[in-house]
Amino acid sequence: MRKVIPYLLCILLLAGCSESANLPRISPSPVATVATTPAVSFDKETPSLSEAPASIVPDNSENVLSNEWVTIPQDQEPYFLLGTKLSQEFLPEKEGQLTGNSLTYEQIVNLGKSLYDIPHNEMYAALERAGVEMEQPFPCEFTVHYAQCMDVMDGKYVRMYIALYGSRENINLFFRKEGDLYTPHSYIYYSATRGDSKTSFQNFADQDWMVYEVYGGSGLGYVEDWTVWYNLTTCCNEIGYLSRYHNDGNVASSVYEMQGIDVLTTNVVDVRDNSVLKLSVHMQLETMYWITQEDIENGLPAPEPDKIVAQTQVQLNYDKTEHAFYIRTLPEAYPLSLNYDRSQWLIYVGDSIYRLLNAGNDYQKQWAELFYK
């Protein structure tokens, strides 16, 4: 039975394919301090950078080669993420300002009701009749499914959530309260991860934000989701980072690899001029091996699967003057981007990979060699 399972796995793998990123090579990795130690939630109490959060429980499964809390030094000069591929790989392209007449809350609700089940050109006409104009209309055609209006940020804004037919895409119109009326403010258009359930509002760095998830893509053995921080004060998406990434596939003749990166929690530190997001990140590499024809002839069995787990904390600092997030680590130590190269895993799991390269069996060495090419 042990020899039959690898054959079945090979057949399944040949029958499908998984999407993968075209990742660049990087400069040498920074030194990390390692201490042995699982959508967005906001907690005020945060762990220090020298210790793992108590909520993270070590994985003591038999096939886990290592499970470590890795601390990356925060001693580099500020590296601003705005405008770089590290933060803008999946920021929505359609955003802008609304202009026009101030409206009462009831008028905005009635405007939303008028948008049910109409094509996009009729949506523009309905907005214009209410005295609301977009900075630039959307170039694509769509049909509105429904529109829902709600107060957000303790009544500071009215948000009109417009769902579109047959897709995850949606439009958000914002009206800012001024006195007893609401002035047209801004809009964004994006593809949600799972409907509208992963959206929250946050006052951070003395500014108003909508934090939401964006659907990045999925396929056989592949999924990516992004978290985006939209600044309502500046009407701009200022950062997007990979909050969920899983990619499975063949990486060698007898090696099937599974990569996973997940942001588990977001802790907010916002005291005077110290505005920081502390992201608790779970990183996991797992591999399965199967017997090749040559191994069958030599009677060499495939070993059990291997798993390597790392936990870390990513610090995203915010500069109120520049209206931009920045990091104080080398960019290659930033794991929340599709620029993340295979060799960059060595920053977090290098000791385990090195042990496999030097003391592992033939299968493990074949896998470990991939990280040094």
N, C-alpha and C positions, 0 to 999 in steps of 0.2 A: 504493500500500500504506500510506503514512503516514496518508492520510485514512481508510482503512478501519479501522485499529486503534482510533482514538478512538471510532468508532461502536460497535464491538464492546464496548469498555469501558463505554460508556453503557448498553448493553443489559444487561450483567452487573450493573451497579450498581443499575439499576431493578428487577432481578429479586430482589434480596435487600436486607436491611437489617442494620445493625449496632447493637449496644447502645451507649449513650453515657451519660455521667454528667451530672447536672444540677448545674452548677458555679456557685458564687456569684462576684460581683465582689469585688475586693480594694482595699486602700489602695495608695498609690504604692509602687513597688518600691525596695528598698535598692540602694545603689551596690555593684557587684561589680567586683573587680579581675580583668582578663582577661589571660591569657598564652597565646599560640599554642602549641600542642603538637601496650577493647573491653570457687544454693542456698548456701548459706552455707559459706564456707571461713574459717578463722581463722588469721591470720598475726600473729606478734609484731612483726615489723619493719614500720613504717608510714612512708609518705611524709609530709613536712611539708606544711602547708597551702599553702605557696607554690610547690609544684612538682607536676607530674603524675607518677603512678607510671610507672616505666620500662616496665611491661607494657602500657601503653596506646600503641598504634601509630596515628599520624595516618592518616586515610582520605584518600588523595590521588586518589580517583576524579574523573573529569572533571566530574561534575555536583555535586560537593560545594562549596557556597558558602563554608562555614567549618567548621573543626574546632578547637575551642578548649577549653583547660583554664580553668575559671572558679573563682576563689577568692572565697567569701563571707566577709566579716569576722565574726569570732567575738567581738564586743564588746558585745553586748546583755545586759541583765539576764536571768537564767535564766527560761526559759518552760517550765513543767512540762507534759509531754504527757499524764500520767495523767489520765483523765477527760475529755479533749478529743477532738473529732472527728478531730484529726490523728493520734491513736494508736489510737482505739477503733472505727473504722469497721467493722472485721471481726474483732474479738476474739470468740472463742467465748462463747456465753452460758451454757453448761452446764459448771460447774466447782464443786468443793466438796471437803469433807473426808470421809475414811473413818474409821470408828470400829470398835472391836471387839477381838477376841482377837489376841494375838501368835501368829504362825505360824512354823514352820520353812520353809526354802526348799522342801523336798520337799512340804510341805502346800500351799504356794502353787502349785507346779507341778501337783499333782494337782487342785487347785481349777480351774486353767485347763483341764485336760483334760476336766473335767466340764461345761464350757460349750460344747462343740462342738455345733453344729447344734440349738440349742434356742431357743424364743421368749423374749422379754424377761422375761416374768413368771417363767419357770423360772430365768433367770439370777439374779434377785433371791432366789429361794428357795435356790439353790445357795450364794449368798454368805451368806445368813442361817444356813444349816446349818453353815457354816465359822466363824460368829461375826463376820462382816464386814457392816457396814451403811453405806449411803450417806447423806449428809447429807439429800439429797432425791432420790428416784427420778426418772428421766427421764419426762416427760409423753408422749413418743411411743412407738409400738410398733415393734419391730424384731426381727429374727432374727439370732442370733449365728452367724457362719460358723466361726470358730475363735479360739482364744486362745493367745498365745505369751508365755512368761515368760522374762525375761533379767535378769541383774545389770547395773546401770548405776552410774556415778560410783564406779568402783573398789569395787563391792560395797556402797556405802552405801545403795542402794535396790534393790528388785526391782520391775521394771516389767512389768505384765501388759497386753500389747497385744491388744485385742479387736477383730477385724475383723467388720464387719456385711455381710450378704448384699446384693448388688445395688446397692451405692453406694460412694462414697469415704469414707463416714463411719466413724469408729472411736472406741473408748473406751479410755482409758489409766487403769489403776489402779496406784497407787504404794504400796509398803510400805517403811517406813524401818527400817533395821537398828538394833537395840538389843541389845547383847550378842550372844547366839547366835540370837536370834529377830528376826522382822520384824513391826513394828506397822503396822496399816492407817493410811495417811497421807492420801492425797488422790486425786482423779480429775478428768479433763477429757474432754470430748467434742468432736470437731471433724471437719471434712471435709478430708481430706488432698489435697494437690495431685497427687501421683502415688504412690498407695499409701503405703507407710511408708518410702520411700527417703530422704526429705529430713528426717531427724531427727538431731540431735546433742545431746550433753550438754556443759555448759561450767560451770566454776567461775569466776564473775565477781563482783567487788566483795564477795568473801568469802561468796558465796551460791551455791546450786546451781540450775542452770537447765536446762530442756529447750528447745531451739530447734527449731522445726518450721515447715513450710510449710502454709498453708491455701489451699484452692481458693476463689477469689473469684468466678469466673464466666467464661464464654466464649461465643462466638457467631460469626457470620459477620464476620470481620475484627476480633474483639475477644477479649481475654484479660486476666485479672488474677489474680495470685497474691500472697499475703501471707506475710511472715515474722513469727512470733510468738515472744516470749520469755516462757516460763512459769517463774515463780520457785517452785521446789520448797520453798524455805525459808519463804516466806509463803503458799504454795498459791494463787497468783494470777497470771493473765496480765497482765503489767505493760506490755507494749507490743506493738503490731502495726504494721508498716509495709509499704508497697507495695514488693515486691521484683521484680515483673514486671508491666508494663502496656503493652498494645498496642491501639490503636484506629484503625481505618481507616474512611473514609466520605467522602461528598460534603460539602463545606463551602461551596461556591459553585456557580454555574451551570456553570462549566467547570473546577472545581478539585476534585481528589480528594486527600485528605490522609491521611498515616500518622503517628501519634504513637507513640513508644516510650520507655519509661523502664525501665532494668534496673539492679539492684544487682549488680555484678560480684563484689566481694569484701567481706568484713567483717574489718577489722583490729582486734584487741583490745589496748587499752592499759590495764593494770591494775597500777599501782604506788602503793602506800600509799593515799592518799586520792584519787588521780587515776584514776578508772574511766571509760573512754571507749570507745565503739564508733565506728570510723571506716569509713564505708561509701563505697566507690568506686562512683559512679553514672554510668551512660552514658545520655545523653538525645539523642533524635534526632527531627527533624521532616523529613518527606519529602513531596513533592507531585508529582502528575502532572496534566497539563493536556490537555484535548481541545477540538476545534474546535466552536464553536456554529454554529447556522444562520446567524447574522449574519456570523460570520467566514468561512464558506464563500462567502457572496455577495461578500465583499470580498477573498477570496483570501488571508486571513491564516492562516498555518500555526500550529499549536500548538508551543510551545517544548519542549525536552527537560525531563525531570524535574529538580527541584531537591532538594538534601539539605543540611540544616544539623545539625551534630553538636556537642554540648557534653559535656564531662566535668567532674565536680565531686566534692567530698568532703563528705559530710554527717557532722557530729559529733553523736553522741548521748551526752551525759554522764549519769552516774548518781549520785544522791544516796542514800547508804546510810541516812541518818536518815529521809528521807521515803519511801524505797522507791519511787523514781520516776525516770524518765528525763526529761531536759530538754535544750533547745537554747539556744544563745547567739546565734542569729540571729533576725531578725524571722520570725514564723510564715509569712508569705507567701513566704519564700525556701525553705521546706521542701517539696521536690518529691515526697515519698513518701506522698502522701495523695490520695484522690479529690476532695478539696477543691481540688486544683490547677487553677486557672483558666487559660484561654487567655492572658490578658494576663500571667500570671506567667512564661510562657516568655520574656518580654522581659528578665527578670532575667539569663537565661543566653544568649540569642541575639538580644538587642535590636539590636545593631549591624547584624547581617545583615538582620534584618527591616526596619530603617530604610532601609538601602541599597536594598532591593527597592521599598519604598514611594516612594522619591524618584527612583530611576534604573532601575527594572525595566521590563519590557514590560507590556502591559495585563493579561496573565494574572497576572504576579507582583505587580503592584500590587493586583489584586483580592484576592489571598491575603493580602498584607501588611496591608491595611486591616482585616481581621478581628481582628487583634491589638490594634487601637486603639479598637474599638467598646465 
